[in-house]
C-alpha cells in the first residue's frame, strides 16, 4: 500500500485533487471553529476546557466525515474508471498495477481530506489550550478568530499561487469568509 501511495504522489493529478480536498475541508473546519468559539463565548460557556472539548468533538465529526466520504467517493469514481478500462481492453484488471495505483490515490485523497478540518479546527483552538489559565475567554476568542482568519488567508494565498494569480487577492477573499462568519455570529449573538 505504501508503494502505491508513493507512486500516487508522483502524479500531478492526484496531488491536485488532494490539495482541493485539504483546502476545501480545511476551510470548512476553520469556519466551523469560528462558529464554535464565538457561539460558546456568547452563550456563556464556563471556560476554555469546555470550548476545547466542543472543538475536539467537531474535529472528530468533520475529520471522520471528510475521510469517509472521500474514501467512498473516490472508491466509486476509481471503480467506474477501472470498469471503463476493462470494457475497452476486454480484460479483468483486478489485482493489477492499475488497480493498485488507483488505491494509492484514493488513500492520499482521504488522508488529505481528513487533515484539512483537523488543521482548520485545532490551530484556531490553540489559544484555549495554551493560554487558558492566562487570558480571559474574550481575549482567547479574539486570538482564535484572528488565527482562523489568518489560516483562511494562508489557504487562499496558497491556492492563488497554485493558480498563478495574485496570492494576496486570493488570501483576502478567503480571509473575508472568516470575518463574515465572525460578524454574523456576533450580530446573531
Secondary structure, 3 states (H helix, E strand, C coil): CHHHHHHHHCCHHHHHHHHHHHHHHHHHHHHHHHHHHHHHHHCCCCCHHHHHHHHHHHHHHHHHHHHHHHHHHHHHHHHHHHHHHHHHHCCCCCCCHHHHHHHHHHHHHHHHHHHHHHHHHHHHHHHHHHCCCCCCHHHHHHHHHHHHHHHHHHHHHHHHHHHCCCHHHHHHHHHHHHHHHHHHHHHHC
